[in-house]
Amino acid sequence: MEFRLDEREKSKGFAAYLKQIEDRLAVLESANPLTHASIESGSLDVYDDEGNLRASIGMQDDGTAALVPHNSVPPPTPTAPAVEPALSGLVVTWDGDWADSDITPADYATIQIHVSGAGADFLPDLSTLVATISAPLGGSATVAVEGYAPVWVRLVATNTAAMTGPPSSATQSAARQAVGQDLIDAIIDETKLAEDAVTAAKIALGAVGSTALADGAVLEAKLAKAAVTLDKIGAGAVTLNALGGAVSDLAAQRYVDAMGDPNAWTVLAKAATARWDHLDGVLDARTGRTVGQATGHVALRGAVKVPYDPEVLYRVSARVRTTAPSTTGTDSLYIGVAGIAADGVTLVNRVGGATHSSQHYCAASNAPLPSTAGWTTFVGYVRGRAVPGANGSAGANTDPRAPGVLHDQVRFITPMLWLNFGSGGTSGSGVMQVDAVTVEALKTGVVDGTNLVIGSVAAAHLAADSVVAGKVAADAIGAREILADAIGVNELAAAAVTARAVAAGAITAEKLTIVGGNNILSDPSFEGAYTAAIVSSLTWATQDKAFGNGSPSSLRIDATSASPAYRAVELTSMPVTPGDQLYLATDYYASADWAGAEINMQVRWETAAGAILSYGKASTTTPTRGAWSRLSTSPNPATAPANAAIARIRVESGNGTAGRVWFDNAAVRPVVPGVQIADGSITTPKLVALSVTAEKVAALAISAEKIAALAVTTAKLDALAVTTEKLAVNSVTATKIAAGAIEATHIKAGAITAEKIDADALNGKVITGAVVRTAATGDRVIVTNDGSTGVISFWNAADKLSAEISSGLDKDGLQALVINGPNPNSAPFWVGRPRVSLGADGNRGQIELAAQKVVVGPSGSSSVPSALPILEVLGYLDARNFAVGRVTIVPSAPNTPTSITVTGLGLPSNATRFFALATAVTTVPGTTLLGVGTTDANPRSVNIWLSRANTNATWVDYLVIAMP
């Protein structure tokens, strides 16, 4: 450009030019530099003012092109939703506002809808997400809801970075149920109807036909009078329970239940896991194909009520088998009848109680039934009632000639079963099956003599036990008709066996027992599977098949315990009534190291509810160790206390801490009360020699006429038993006095005069004043009195005094028995002799040892007391106040004193002082092993401490001495 104007014009032109350039530059600076730019195969990162990456635009790492946010901020909290019920659902609406923000963030993505029934403060997660709202200005969504219970709805916002914000406040609502306007015809089928939804008002008249009725749906109250006609009753449909009046009485004469009707039985009690089932299709059932099956401990009664006539004999039977043995206890059962009162409802047991326990078990009473026995029929009999105030029979009553009696208040009976009883009230193991149960009324008098032809009744026609005493003509039965061993206790009338009928020596001491019945323990020697079963769950009890007392095995209890523990094994259990008595006995063997309070065999008396009442025991607190011994309750049997219903038989190691106890040959027998031998029937020829011992003879029972001539010898009399008043005048003659029987104390002073002494009576005897001497010289013993004390001196063949015993004073001036030993040298006998003094110091006995030693010098010999008397023990010194042993201690940490408590010392309990010593077995004393100590010594235990530089296990020997 060329400037031809004057300078002013030049300046104005130049200023305009600069303004033009300035305006053009401003346009360039304000324009977007990327308006005409592009990104080629890459991405553009976006950063904020602080240099943080916030987004990436363009091609991403996965090959896609996108705007990807980075380091986003969570969205704000939406406002609470508005919720309206809908048919089986909810309509959820968001108004587009925020609880903590005025604007919607630019990276807004969706609003999540969360529904839960867990409460207003539930935390949203994937399990509660049901729908979303995308519109940033708000919107609605309909969601389905399960059920019609109230639920809570919360909203959660998300952004484009998939980040969620805080949940909104919750809104509660519930889905709406359908109404008539919501349903179309036939839309509701069976699956849509709720339980009990169709009531009587909903059913049209005549709409219910036979196909609409379920089996058993028509009850008695639904039937109109005379509605059930003959053609409406199916074959076999009427059972005994449905009969009444005379028809019921007729059918009750022989009630048979083949276990085909589950409604015919009621479970009274059972273990928690036990079951009672009725099974069909059992091909080996003896009656029909149905059985009742008890799995575990089950007590049940029949639903039938048989009117009880006390004048009629009833036979009760049941056929049962065990198909699977119990894992605990025994396989045993009870079978009989349960009594029912006049109201037809209340139970009456044999003691009058309104409970199912202690009933009348006439057919089986805790009878064993192993699985090997197969089908077994149990039969029992009842007739009559007990006198008012007395108990009925407990059973079993298996002899129709001696049936059991029921309690006075019984008016109806029903069969009663208690299966798997011995397995315990909490057991669910063991399976018993019942094939048939019968209750029969055995009425008599139907056939009399006029109906029978003479000679028509042969032996084959007679039922077992049908010929009773009244049917046999006098003298019709001779010795030929009686089988060997056929006459037992039940066949003998009272006083029937007289003295004339008993053979000489036939009644021995063992025939006089009053303990009756068999041993109720099924495995008394602990040899079988039953014992193995009862100890299988006990870690400290076992069946020892290598050790027994006359049998190959025994039951062993390990008493070892860190703290004193009572450990008992239950052998069996049985129902009882108050006053029942049991004889208990068992052999036991305690190991030499056994420590505890007692060893016992016990019966634990419990109520029907299982509450413990008391114990009856055969026990010892000072058991023999290292040898078999026997415990028994004789002569005082265990007696059931008031309210007792269950007896549990157990063997126990009581409060033990060490050792083991074995049990063998156990016995539990019921005690039979009453006298069993008629008065006067036991005469002298009937008694075996020495069978009548001192305890069998009552005080003053033997008078003069009972003693045969010369029968009483010196050996038969206790010392001083014959006093002056027991002797008749002149009854003691020369022939009655045994040689040497009369000593000096028996002779009155001055009674022996010269004429009473035989000429040769004193030959060989030396009596010289107060001296008794066995010989004049040589080996001899001299008993004399030196004027102050008695002395027995012993002389040898060399006429030297070898020893003497005297009653005198010891070195402390106390009275003592002093024994002076032999002279060890040729010095006078009192020099250098050992001496033992036996005496007492206060209330303590003591043995004093003393000795002298001889010192020989130029001027002769002199004696001084020995400073250390020597006591030499040949063998081992075992003192009750010493306890020794060895323990192993493992330090808890290096250089840290660690203690162990040694128990079971067994020192005298009345000791007041204890000296405890301990030493370690080590080769590094003072270096690695730092020290050993003791604390808290007492009669039962002591604490032993060890400290060493490492944690190696170390033996420590200890000695504890107890002193008064």
Disulfide bonds with the S-S distance in Angstrom:
none
